[in-house]
Amino acid sequence: MKLLLDENLPHELRLLLSPHEVFTATYMGWSGIRNGQLLARAAGEEYDAVVTLDAGIEFEQNLQALPCSVIVLRAPSNRMRHLLPLLPELLNALTTLQPCTLLHVG
Protein backbone atom coordinates (compact mmCIF):
# COMPACT_ATOMS: atom_id res chain seq x y z
CA MET A 1 0.00 0.00 0.00
CA LYS A 2 1.26 3.49 -0.84
CA LEU A 3 0.85 5.90 2.09
CA LEU A 4 1.41 9.62 2.56
CA LEU A 5 2.20 10.91 6.05
CA ASP A 6 0.84 14.39 6.67
CA GLU A 7 3.38 16.99 7.76
CA ASN A 8 2.05 16.82 11.32
CA LEU A 9 3.58 13.35 11.77
CA PRO A 10 7.26 12.62 12.46
CA HIS A 11 9.40 11.23 9.65
CA GLU A 12 10.48 8.33 11.87
CA LEU A 13 6.98 6.88 11.67
CA ARG A 14 7.43 5.94 8.02
CA LEU A 15 10.22 3.54 8.91
CA LEU A 16 7.85 1.59 11.16
CA LEU A 17 5.18 1.06 8.53
CA SER A 18 7.01 -1.61 6.57
CA PRO A 19 6.19 -3.32 4.20
CA HIS A 20 4.16 -0.36 2.94
CA GLU A 21 5.58 2.27 0.61
CA VAL A 22 5.53 5.43 2.76
CA PHE A 23 6.37 9.02 1.87
CA THR A 24 6.00 12.24 3.84
CA ALA A 25 4.31 15.41 2.67
CA THR A 26 7.55 17.25 3.38
CA TYR A 27 9.56 14.85 1.22
CA MET A 28 7.08 15.36 -1.61
CA GLY A 29 7.46 19.15 -1.29
CA TRP A 30 3.85 19.49 -0.17
CA SER A 31 4.40 21.24 3.17
CA GLY A 32 1.81 23.89 3.92
CA ILE A 33 -0.72 22.53 1.44
CA ARG A 34 -4.28 22.56 2.76
CA ASN A 35 -6.14 19.30 3.32
CA GLY A 36 -8.39 19.31 0.25
CA GLN A 37 -5.52 20.02 -2.10
CA LEU A 38 -3.29 17.54 -0.27
CA LEU A 39 -5.86 14.77 -0.71
CA ALA A 40 -6.28 15.62 -4.39
CA ARG A 41 -2.51 15.53 -4.96
CA ALA A 42 -2.19 12.27 -3.04
CA ALA A 43 -4.90 10.68 -5.17
CA GLY A 44 -3.26 12.05 -8.33
CA GLU A 45 0.00 10.38 -7.32
CA GLU A 46 -1.90 7.12 -6.64
CA TYR A 47 -1.51 7.08 -2.87
CA ASP A 48 -3.91 4.66 -1.23
CA ALA A 49 -4.21 6.71 1.94
CA VAL A 50 -3.14 9.84 3.77
CA VAL A 51 -2.26 9.34 7.44
CA THR A 52 -2.75 12.40 9.65
CA LEU A 53 -3.28 13.65 13.20
CA ASP A 54 -5.66 16.33 11.92
CA ALA A 55 -9.01 15.30 13.40
CA GLY A 56 -10.67 18.28 11.74
CA ILE A 57 -10.10 16.86 8.28
CA GLU A 58 -13.35 14.89 8.44
CA PHE A 59 -15.32 18.08 9.01
CA GLU A 60 -13.54 20.02 6.27
CA GLN A 61 -13.94 17.44 3.50
CA ASN A 62 -16.88 15.82 1.74
CA LEU A 63 -16.45 12.28 3.02
CA GLN A 64 -18.65 10.86 0.25
CA ALA A 65 -16.22 12.21 -2.35
CA LEU A 66 -12.81 11.49 -0.84
CA PRO A 67 -10.23 11.00 -3.60
CA CYS A 68 -8.27 8.54 -1.42
CA SER A 69 -8.58 7.02 2.03
CA VAL A 70 -7.80 9.07 5.13
CA ILE A 71 -6.55 7.59 8.39
CA VAL A 72 -6.78 9.88 11.39
CA LEU A 73 -4.55 8.90 14.29
CA ARG A 74 -5.97 9.76 17.70
CA ALA A 75 -3.04 10.54 19.94
CA PRO A 76 -2.31 13.25 22.54
CA SER A 77 0.59 14.55 20.43
CA ASN A 78 2.76 13.71 17.45
CA ARG A 79 5.57 12.44 19.66
CA MET A 80 6.68 8.92 18.89
CA ARG A 81 5.92 7.82 22.46
CA HIS A 82 2.25 8.64 21.77
CA LEU A 83 2.21 7.15 18.28
CA LEU A 84 4.01 3.86 18.94
CA PRO A 85 1.09 2.30 20.86
CA LEU A 86 -1.12 2.93 17.79
CA LEU A 87 1.14 1.02 15.38
CA PRO A 88 -0.40 -2.46 15.80
CA GLU A 89 -3.90 -1.10 15.24
CA LEU A 90 -2.75 1.01 12.29
CA LEU A 91 -0.93 -1.87 10.60
CA ASN A 92 -3.92 -4.13 11.13
CA ALA A 93 -6.30 -1.50 9.72
CA LEU A 94 -4.17 -1.18 6.59
CA THR A 95 -4.78 -4.84 5.77
CA THR A 96 -8.52 -4.23 5.33
CA LEU A 97 -8.65 -0.56 4.37
CA GLN A 98 -11.32 0.15 1.78
CA PRO A 99 -10.68 2.73 -0.96
CA CYS A 100 -11.78 6.31 -0.36
CA THR A 101 -12.87 5.87 3.25
CA LEU A 102 -12.17 7.64 6.53
CA LEU A 103 -10.78 5.59 9.39
CA HIS A 104 -9.88 6.52 12.97
CA VAL A 105 -7.07 4.70 14.75
CA GLY A 106 -6.64 4.99 18.48
N, CA, C and O atoms as CSV, one atom per row, in Angstrom:
chain,resi,resn,atom,element,x,y,z
A,1,MET,N,N,0.850,-1.167,0.000
A,1,MET,CA,C,0.000,0.000,0.000
A,1,MET,C,C,0.898,1.233,0.000
A,1,MET,O,O,1.927,1.264,0.676
A,2,LYS,N,N,0.504,2.237,-0.755
A,2,LYS,CA,C,1.256,3.486,-0.838
A,2,LYS,C,C,0.602,4.517,0.086
A,2,LYS,O,O,-0.569,4.860,-0.080
A,3,LEU,N,N,1.375,5.003,1.058
A,3,LEU,CA,C,0.854,5.904,2.089
A,3,LEU,C,C,1.587,7.235,2.077
A,3,LEU,O,O,2.782,7.308,1.790
A,4,LEU,N,N,0.839,8.288,2.396
A,4,LEU,CA,C,1.410,9.621,2.562
A,4,LEU,C,C,1.205,10.053,4.000
A,4,LEU,O,O,0.074,10.091,4.484
A,5,LEU,N,N,2.295,10.381,4.687
A,5,LEU,CA,C,2.199,10.910,6.052
A,5,LEU,C,C,2.076,12.417,5.975
A,5,LEU,O,O,2.903,13.085,5.355
A,6,ASP,N,N,1.048,12.949,6.604
A,6,ASP,CA,C,0.843,14.394,6.669
A,6,ASP,C,C,2.033,15.027,7.386
A,6,ASP,O,O,2.753,14.355,8.125
A,7,GLU,N,N,2.228,16.311,7.164
A,7,GLU,CA,C,3.384,16.990,7.756
A,7,GLU,C,C,3.313,17.086,9.273
A,7,GLU,O,O,4.298,17.460,9.911
A,8,ASN,N,N,2.159,16.755,9.868
A,8,ASN,CA,C,2.046,16.816,11.323
A,8,ASN,C,C,2.535,15.534,12.000
A,8,ASN,O,O,2.444,15.403,13.220
A,9,LEU,N,N,3.053,14.592,11.214
A,9,LEU,CA,C,3.581,13.353,11.771
A,9,LEU,C,C,5.098,13.301,11.601
A,9,LEU,O,O,5.627,13.811,10.614
A,10,PRO,N,N,5.803,12.687,12.558
A,10,PRO,CA,C,7.262,12.619,12.462
A,10,PRO,C,C,7.721,11.677,11.343
A,10,PRO,O,O,7.076,10.667,11.058
A,11,HIS,N,N,8.828,12.025,10.730
A,11,HIS,CA,C,9.396,11.228,9.646
A,11,HIS,C,C,9.727,9.805,10.097
A,11,HIS,O,O,9.641,8.867,9.304
A,12,GLU,N,N,10.099,9.645,11.350
A,12,GLU,CA,C,10.482,8.328,11.871
A,12,GLU,C,C,9.348,7.307,11.745
A,12,GLU,O,O,9.598,6.105,11.652
A,13,LEU,N,N,8.130,7.779,11.742
A,13,LEU,CA,C,6.985,6.875,11.674
A,13,LEU,C,C,6.994,6.063,10.383
A,13,LEU,O,O,6.571,4.906,10.375
A,14,ARG,N,N,7.466,6.652,9.306
A,14,ARG,CA,C,7.428,5.941,8.021
A,14,ARG,C,C,8.273,4.680,8.045
A,14,ARG,O,O,7.958,3.703,7.365
A,15,LEU,N,N,9.346,4.699,8.825
A,15,LEU,CA,C,10.221,3.536,8.906
A,15,LEU,C,C,9.558,2.355,9.609
A,15,LEU,O,O,9.981,1.212,9.438
A,16,LEU,N,N,8.531,2.626,10.391
A,16,LEU,CA,C,7.846,1.586,11.160
A,16,LEU,C,C,6.629,1.020,10.446
A,16,LEU,O,O,5.942,0.150,10.982
A,17,LEU,N,N,6.363,1.501,9.255
A,17,LEU,CA,C,5.175,1.059,8.527
A,17,LEU,C,C,5.507,0.089,7.394
A,17,LEU,O,O,4.756,-0.038,6.427
A,18,SER,N,N,6.620,-0.575,7.528
A,18,SER,CA,C,7.007,-1.607,6.570
A,18,SER,C,C,5.966,-2.723,6.610
A,18,SER,O,O,5.476,-3.038,7.694
A,19,PRO,N,N,5.622,-3.307,5.535
A,19,PRO,CA,C,6.194,-3.318,4.198
A,19,PRO,C,C,5.568,-2.294,3.251
A,19,PRO,O,O,5.759,-2.382,2.038
A,20,HIS,N,N,4.840,-1.347,3.778
A,20,HIS,CA,C,4.160,-0.358,2.938
A,20,HIS,C,C,5.154,0.659,2.375
A,20,HIS,O,O,6.213,0.907,2.951
A,21,GLU,N,N,4.784,1.230,1.246
A,21,GLU,CA,C,5.580,2.274,0.610
A,21,GLU,C,C,5.104,3.600,1.202
A,21,GLU,O,O,3.975,4.018,0.946
A,22,VAL,N,N,5.948,4.263,1.987
A,22,VAL,CA,C,5.528,5.426,2.761
A,22,VAL,C,C,6.391,6.636,2.424
A,22,VAL,O,O,7.620,6.568,2.415
A,23,PHE,N,N,5.707,7.750,2.146
A,23,PHE,CA,C,6.366,9.022,1.874
A,23,PHE,C,C,5.794,10.062,2.831
A,23,PHE,O,O,4.712,9.874,3.387
A,24,THR,N,N,6.517,11.147,3.016
A,24,THR,CA,C,6.005,12.236,3.840
A,24,THR,C,C,5.634,13.410,2.945
A,24,THR,O,O,6.182,13.573,1.855
A,25,ALA,N,N,4.708,14.213,3.414
A,25,ALA,CA,C,4.311,15.408,2.667
A,25,ALA,C,C,5.514,16.327,2.474
A,25,ALA,O,O,5.663,16.951,1.423
A,26,THR,N,N,6.361,16.406,3.478
A,26,THR,CA,C,7.552,17.247,3.378
A,26,THR,C,C,8.480,16.734,2.283
A,26,THR,O,O,8.984,17.520,1.481
A,27,TYR,N,N,8.708,15.434,2.245
A,27,TYR,CA,C,9.562,14.849,1.217
A,27,TYR,C,C,9.015,15.139,-0.185
A,27,TYR,O,O,9.780,15.378,-1.120
A,28,MET,N,N,7.709,15.115,-0.320
A,28,MET,CA,C,7.077,15.360,-1.613
A,28,MET,C,C,7.076,16.842,-1.983
A,28,MET,O,O,6.717,17.202,-3.105
A,29,GLY,N,N,7.478,17.708,-1.039
A,29,GLY,CA,C,7.462,19.146,-1.292
A,29,GLY,C,C,6.083,19.749,-1.126
A,29,GLY,O,O,5.782,20.804,-1.684
A,30,TRP,N,N,5.240,19.068,-0.349
A,30,TRP,CA,C,3.851,19.490,-0.167
A,30,TRP,C,C,3.591,20.099,1.202
A,30,TRP,O,O,2.445,20.109,1.651
A,31,SER,N,N,4.593,20.597,1.867
A,31,SER,CA,C,4.403,21.244,3.167
A,31,SER,C,C,3.545,22.490,2.993
A,31,SER,O,O,3.697,23.236,2.026
A,32,GLY,N,N,2.648,22.700,3.938
A,32,GLY,CA,C,1.810,23.888,3.920
A,32,GLY,C,C,0.598,23.798,3.014
A,32,GLY,O,O,-0.183,24.746,2.933
A,33,ILE,N,N,0.428,22.677,2.331
A,33,ILE,CA,C,-0.725,22.528,1.445
A,33,ILE,C,C,-1.941,22.155,2.283
A,33,ILE,O,O,-1.860,21.299,3.164
A,34,ARG,N,N,-3.047,22.791,2.007
A,34,ARG,CA,C,-4.281,22.562,2.764
A,34,ARG,C,C,-4.845,21.183,2.456
A,34,ARG,O,O,-4.540,20.590,1.421
A,35,ASN,N,N,-5.672,20.681,3.371
A,35,ASN,CA,C,-6.140,19.300,3.320
A,35,ASN,C,C,-6.782,18.890,2.003
A,35,ASN,O,O,-6.429,17.847,1.452
A,36,GLY,N,N,-7.713,19.680,1.485
A,36,GLY,CA,C,-8.394,19.309,0.251
A,36,GLY,C,C,-7.430,19.148,-0.908
A,36,GLY,O,O,-7.522,18.192,-1.677
A,37,GLN,N,N,-6.509,20.082,-1.026
A,37,GLN,CA,C,-5.524,20.017,-2.096
A,37,GLN,C,C,-4.534,18.867,-1.854
A,37,GLN,O,O,-4.100,18.207,-2.798
A,38,LEU,N,N,-4.189,18.639,-0.606
A,38,LEU,CA,C,-3.286,17.543,-0.272
A,38,LEU,C,C,-3.909,16.205,-0.665
A,38,LEU,O,O,-3.236,15.356,-1.249
A,39,LEU,N,N,-5.179,16.016,-0.351
A,39,LEU,CA,C,-5.862,14.772,-0.709
A,39,LEU,C,C,-5.933,14.600,-2.219
A,39,LEU,O,O,-5.736,13.499,-2.732
A,40,ALA,N,N,-6.212,15.679,-2.928
A,40,ALA,CA,C,-6.282,15.615,-4.388
A,40,ALA,C,C,-4.920,15.253,-4.979
A,40,ALA,O,O,-4.837,14.434,-5.894
A,41,ARG,N,N,-3.862,15.855,-4.462
A,41,ARG,CA,C,-2.511,15.533,-4.955
A,41,ARG,C,C,-2.148,14.091,-4.640
A,41,ARG,O,O,-1.575,13.391,-5.475
A,42,ALA,N,N,-2.485,13.651,-3.431
A,42,ALA,CA,C,-2.188,12.271,-3.043
A,42,ALA,C,C,-2.897,11.295,-3.975
A,42,ALA,O,O,-2.301,10.316,-4.424
A,43,ALA,N,N,-4.151,11.555,-4.261
A,43,ALA,CA,C,-4.900,10.684,-5.170
A,43,ALA,C,C,-4.297,10.723,-6.570
A,43,ALA,O,O,-4.215,9.694,-7.240
A,44,GLY,N,N,-3.877,11.902,-7.012
A,44,GLY,CA,C,-3.264,12.051,-8.327
A,44,GLY,C,C,-1.950,11.304,-8.454
A,44,GLY,O,O,-1.560,10.899,-9.549
A,45,GLU,N,N,-1.268,11.123,-7.335
A,45,GLU,CA,C,-0.001,10.384,-7.319
A,45,GLU,C,C,-0.227,8.912,-6.933
A,45,GLU,O,O,0.723,8.176,-6.664
A,46,GLU,N,N,-1.496,8.504,-6.912
A,46,GLU,CA,C,-1.905,7.123,-6.644
A,46,GLU,C,C,-1.548,6.615,-5.249
A,46,GLU,O,O,-1.207,5.447,-5.067
A,47,TYR,N,N,-1.634,7.518,-4.264
A,47,TYR,CA,C,-1.514,7.081,-2.874
A,47,TYR,C,C,-2.818,6.394,-2.499
A,47,TYR,O,O,-3.896,6.815,-2.920
A,48,ASP,N,N,-2.712,5.343,-1.710
A,48,ASP,CA,C,-3.908,4.655,-1.234
A,48,ASP,C,C,-4.531,5.382,-0.057
A,48,ASP,O,O,-5.749,5.359,0.118
A,49,ALA,N,N,-3.690,6.033,0.759
A,49,ALA,CA,C,-4.210,6.707,1.945
A,49,ALA,C,C,-3.267,7.807,2.411
A,49,ALA,O,O,-2.058,7.769,2.182
A,50,VAL,N,N,-3.867,8.783,3.070
A,50,VAL,CA,C,-3.138,9.840,3.768
A,50,VAL,C,C,-3.320,9.568,5.254
A,50,VAL,O,O,-4.443,9.380,5.721
A,51,VAL,N,N,-2.223,9.545,5.993
A,51,VAL,CA,C,-2.261,9.338,7.444
A,51,VAL,C,C,-1.981,10.683,8.103
A,51,VAL,O,O,-1.007,11.355,7.766
A,52,THR,N,N,-2.843,11.073,9.045
A,52,THR,CA,C,-2.747,12.398,9.650
A,52,THR,C,C,-3.141,12.363,11.121
A,52,THR,O,O,-3.748,11.402,11.594
A,53,LEU,N,N,-2.788,13.419,11.829
A,53,LEU,CA,C,-3.283,13.651,13.196
A,53,LEU,C,C,-4.407,14.674,13.193
A,53,LEU,O,O,-5.013,14.933,14.233
A,54,ASP,N,N,-4.689,15.250,12.047
A,54,ASP,CA,C,-5.663,16.333,11.921
A,54,ASP,C,C,-7.090,15.791,12.001
A,54,ASP,O,O,-7.661,15.373,10.993
A,55,ALA,N,N,-7.656,15.801,13.201
A,55,ALA,CA,C,-9.013,15.295,13.397
A,55,ALA,C,C,-10.055,16.159,12.699
A,55,ALA,O,O,-11.162,15.693,12.429
A,56,GLY,N,N,-9.720,17.397,12.408
A,56,GLY,CA,C,-10.668,18.285,11.736
A,56,GLY,C,C,-10.868,17.980,10.271
A,56,GLY,O,O,-11.787,18.516,9.650
A,57,ILE,N,N,-10.029,17.133,9.703
A,57,ILE,CA,C,-10.099,16.855,8.276
A,57,ILE,C,C,-11.464,16.279,7.883
A,57,ILE,O,O,-11.963,16.546,6.791
A,58,GLU,N,N,-12.055,15.497,8.768
A,58,GLU,CA,C,-13.345,14.890,8.440
A,58,GLU,C,C,-14.479,15.915,8.393
A,58,GLU,O,O,-15.517,15.662,7.781
A,59,PHE,N,N,-14.292,17.048,9.024
A,59,PHE,CA,C,-15.322,18.075,9.008
A,59,PHE,C,C,-15.101,19.080,7.885
A,59,PHE,O,O,-16.008,19.832,7.527
A,60,GLU,N,N,-13.893,19.087,7.331
A,60,GLU,CA,C,-13.543,20.021,6.265
A,60,GLU,C,C,-13.755,19.434,4.872
A,60,GLU,O,O,-13.815,20.167,3.885
A,61,GLN,N,N,-13.869,18.109,4.800
A,61,GLN,CA,C,-13.939,17.438,3.500
A,61,GLN,C,C,-15.295,16.755,3.325
A,61,GLN,O,O,-15.958,16.392,4.297
A,62,ASN,N,N,-15.686,16.593,2.072
A,62,ASN,CA,C,-16.880,15.824,1.740
A,62,ASN,C,C,-16.485,14.349,1.781
A,62,ASN,O,O,-15.820,13.857,0.870
A,63,LEU,N,N,-16.888,13.655,2.818
A,63,LEU,CA,C,-16.454,12.278,3.017
A,63,LEU,C,C,-17.001,11.323,1.967
A,63,LEU,O,O,-16.430,10.255,1.747
A,64,GLN,N,N,-18.107,11.695,1.311
A,64,GLN,CA,C,-18.653,10.858,0.251
A,64,GLN,C,C,-17.848,10.986,-1.046
A,64,GLN,O,O,-18.024,10.188,-1.966
A,65,ALA,N,N,-16.976,11.976,-1.119
A,65,ALA,CA,C,-16.220,12.210,-2.348
A,65,ALA,C,C,-14.713,12.251,-2.102
A,65,ALA,O,O,-13.989,12.948,-2.813
A,66,LEU,N,N,-14.240,11.514,-1.108
A,66,LEU,CA,C,-12.808,11.492,-0.836
A,66,LEU,C,C,-12.064,10.896,-2.028
A,66,LEU,O,O,-12.468,9.857,-2.549
A,67,PRO,N,N,-10.990,11.536,-2.465
A,67,PRO,CA,C,-10.231,11.000,-3.597
A,67,PRO,C,C,-9.331,9.820,-3.216
A,67,PRO,O,O,-8.909,9.052,-4.081
A,68,CYS,N,N,-9.041,9.680,-1.926
A,68,CYS,CA,C,-8.272,8.536,-1.423
A,68,CYS,C,C,-8.666,8.354,0.045
A,68,CYS,O,O,-9.346,9.203,0.620
A,69,SER,N,N,-8.244,7.268,0.631
A,69,SER,CA,C,-8.583,7.018,2.029
A,69,SER,C,C,-7.822,7.973,2.945
A,69,SER,O,O,-6.745,8.464,2.607
A,70,VAL,N,N,-8.411,8.219,4.109
A,70,VAL,CA,C,-7.798,9.068,5.129
A,70,VAL,C,C,-7.813,8.293,6.439
A,70,VAL,O,O,-8.847,7.771,6.854
A,71,ILE,N,N,-6.657,8.227,7.080
A,71,ILE,CA,C,-6.549,7.586,8.385
A,71,ILE,C,C,-6.157,8.656,9.389
A,71,ILE,O,O,-5.091,9.263,9.285
A,72,VAL,N,N,-7.025,8.878,10.356
A,72,VAL,CA,C,-6.785,9.878,11.394
A,72,VAL,C,C,-6.297,9.149,12.648
A,72,VAL,O,O,-7.007,8.318,13.213
A,73,LEU,N,N,-5.091,9.471,13.065
A,73,LEU,CA,C,-4.546,8.899,14.290
A,73,LEU,C,C,-5.013,9.736,15.472
A,73,LEU,O,O,-4.899,10.962,15.459
A,74,ARG,N,N,-5.532,9.075,16.482
A,74,ARG,CA,C,-5.975,9.760,17.695
A,74,ARG,C,C,-4.916,9.558,18.771
A,74,ARG,O,O,-4.830,8.505,19.404
A,75,ALA,N,N,-4.123,10.592,18.953
A,75,ALA,CA,C,-3.040,10.543,19.937
A,75,ALA,C,C,-2.941,11.916,20.595
A,75,ALA,O,O,-3.317,12.920,19.991
A,76,PRO,N,N,-2.433,11.969,21.840
A,76,PRO,CA,C,-2.309,13.252,22.536
A,76,PRO,C,C,-1.353,14.232,21.856
A,76,PRO,O,O,-1.500,15.446,21.993
A,77,SER,N,N,-0.367,13.694,21.120
A,77,SER,CA,C,0.590,14.552,20.428
A,77,SER,C,C,1.195,13.761,19.272
A,77,SER,O,O,0.856,12.599,19.051
A,78,ASN,N,N,2.087,14.406,18.549
A,78,ASN,CA,C,2.758,13.714,17.454
A,78,ASN,C,C,4.119,13.138,17.882
A,78,ASN,O,O,4.946,12.787,17.040
A,79,ARG,N,N,4.330,13.050,19.155
A,79,ARG,CA,C,5.569,12.442,19.655
A,79,ARG,C,C,5.498,10.929,19.469
A,79,ARG,O,O,4.441,10.315,19.610
A,80,MET,N,N,6.634,10.358,19.155
A,80,MET,CA,C,6.680,8.925,18.893
A,80,MET,C,C,6.167,8.109,20.080
A,80,MET,O,O,5.561,7.055,19.888
A,81,ARG,N,N,6.399,8.580,21.288
A,81,ARG,CA,C,5.920,7.818,22.458
A,81,ARG,C,C,4.390,7.732,22.492
A,81,ARG,O,O,3.835,6.805,23.082
A,82,HIS,N,N,3.709,8.693,21.861
A,82,HIS,CA,C,2.251,8.642,21.774
A,82,HIS,C,C,1.772,7.878,20.545
A,82,HIS,O,O,0.660,7.351,20.538
A,83,LEU,N,N,2.597,7.816,19.514
A,83,LEU,CA,C,2.213,7.145,18.276
A,83,LEU,C,C,2.534,5.653,18.273
A,83,LEU,O,O,1.806,4.863,17.672
A,84,LEU,N,N,3.607,5.268,18.933
A,84,LEU,CA,C,4.013,3.858,18.939
A,84,LEU,C,C,2.914,2.902,19.398
A,84,LEU,O,O,2.755,1.842,18.791
A,85,PRO,N,N,2.149,3.228,20.443
A,85,PRO,CA,C,1.087,2.304,20.856
A,85,PRO,C,C,-0.008,2.115,19.792
A,85,PRO,O,O,-0.755,1.137,19.844
A,86,LEU,N,N,-0.106,3.034,18.838
A,86,LEU,CA,C,-1.118,2.928,17.788
A,86,LEU,C,C,-0.669,2.061,16.610
A,86,LEU,O,O,-1.491,1.682,15.776
A,87,LEU,N,N,0.611,1.748,16.536
A,87,LEU,CA,C,1.144,1.023,15.384
A,87,LEU,C,C,0.468,-0.316,15.120
A,87,LEU,O,O,0.108,-0.570,13.971
A,88,PRO,N,N,0.273,-1.186,16.102
A,88,PRO,CA,C,-0.395,-2.458,15.795
A,88,PRO,C,C,-1.788,-2.266,15.199
A,88,PRO,O,O,-2.152,-2.943,14.237
A,89,GLU,N,N,-2.557,-1.357,15.759
A,89,GLU,CA,C,-3.899,-1.100,15.239
A,89,GLU,C,C,-3.843,-0.504,13.830
A,89,GLU,O,O,-4.641,-0.866,12.965
A,90,LEU,N,N,-2.902,0.404,13.607
A,90,LEU,CA,C,-2.752,1.006,12.288
A,90,LEU,C,C,-2.358,-0.040,11.250
A,90,LEU,O,O,-2.965,-0.107,10.181
A,91,LEU,N,N,-1.367,-0.843,11.547
A,91,LEU,CA,C,-0.929,-1.873,10.604
A,91,LEU,C,C,-2.040,-2.875,10.316
A,91,LEU,O,O,-2.201,-3.317,9.179
A,92,ASN,N,N,-2.791,-3.226,11.325
A,92,ASN,CA,C,-3.920,-4.132,11.132
A,92,ASN,C,C,-4.990,-3.484,10.251
A,92,ASN,O,O,-5.540,-4.130,9.359
A,93,ALA,N,N,-5.281,-2.216,10.504
A,93,ALA,CA,C,-6.300,-1.505,9.717
A,93,ALA,C,C,-5.907,-1.406,8.249
A,93,ALA,O,O,-6.771,-1.433,7.373
A,94,LEU,N,N,-4.628,-1.294,7.980
A,94,LEU,CA,C,-4.165,-1.182,6.593
A,94,LEU,C,C,-4.425,-2.453,5.800
A,94,LEU,O,O,-4.519,-2.407,4.574
A,95,THR,N,N,-4.540,-3.576,6.477
A,95,THR,CA,C,-4.776,-4.838,5.766
A,95,THR,C,C,-6.191,-4.930,5.212
A,95,THR,O,O,-6.439,-5.691,4.276
A,96,THR,N,N,-7.127,-4.159,5.779
A,96,THR,CA,C,-8.522,-4.231,5.327
A,96,THR,C,C,-9.069,-2.874,4.885
A,96,THR,O,O,-10.277,-2.726,4.702
A,97,LEU,N,N,-8.211,-1.904,4.717
A,97,LEU,CA,C,-8.655,-0.560,4.367
A,97,LEU,C,C,-9.358,-0.536,3.020
A,97,LEU,O,O,-8.826,-1.011,2.017
A,98,GLN,N,N,-10.541,0.013,3.012
A,98,GLN,CA,C,-11.319,0.146,1.781
A,98,GLN,C,C,-10.947,1.452,1.090
A,98,GLN,O,O,-10.607,2.423,1.766
A,99,PRO,N,N,-11.003,1.503,-0.233
A,99,PRO,CA,C,-10.675,2.725,-0.963
A,99,PRO,C,C,-11.605,3.888,-0.600
A,99,PRO,O,O,-12.803,3.703,-0.388
A,100,CYS,N,N,-11.038,5.058,-0.535
A,100,CYS,CA,C,-11.785,6.315,-0.362
A,100,CYS,C,C,-12.665,6.327,0.875
A,100,CYS,O,O,-13.820,6.749,0.813
A,101,THR,N,N,-12.133,5.871,1.986
A,101,THR,CA,C,-12.866,5.867,3.246
A,101,THR,C,C,-12.086,6.633,4.306
A,101,THR,O,O,-10.893,6.898,4.156
A,102,LEU,N,N,-12.787,6.983,5.382
A,102,LEU,CA,C,-12.169,7.643,6.532
A,102,LEU,C,C,-12.110,6.618,7.657
A,102,LEU,O,O,-13.085,5.914,7.920
A,103,LEU,N,N,-10.973,6.542,8.308
A,103,LEU,CA,C,-10.782,5.593,9.392
A,103,LEU,C,C,-10.086,6.295,10.548
A,103,LEU,O,O,-9.151,7.068,10.343
A,104,HIS,N,N,-10.548,6.022,11.762
A,104,HIS,CA,C,-9.882,6.524,12.969
A,104,HIS,C,C,-9.107,5.384,13.617
A,104,HIS,O,O,-9.602,4.262,13.715
A,105,VAL,N,N,-7.899,5.678,14.053
A,105,VAL,CA,C,-7.067,4.701,14.754
A,105,VAL,C,C,-6.684,5.293,16.093
A,105,VAL,O,O,-6.140,6.394,16.177
A,106,GLY,N,N,-6.979,4.538,17.139
A,106,GLY,CA,C,-6.638,4.990,18.481
A,106,GLY,C,C,-7.841,5.399,19.274
A,106,GLY,O,O,-7.711,5.804,20.429
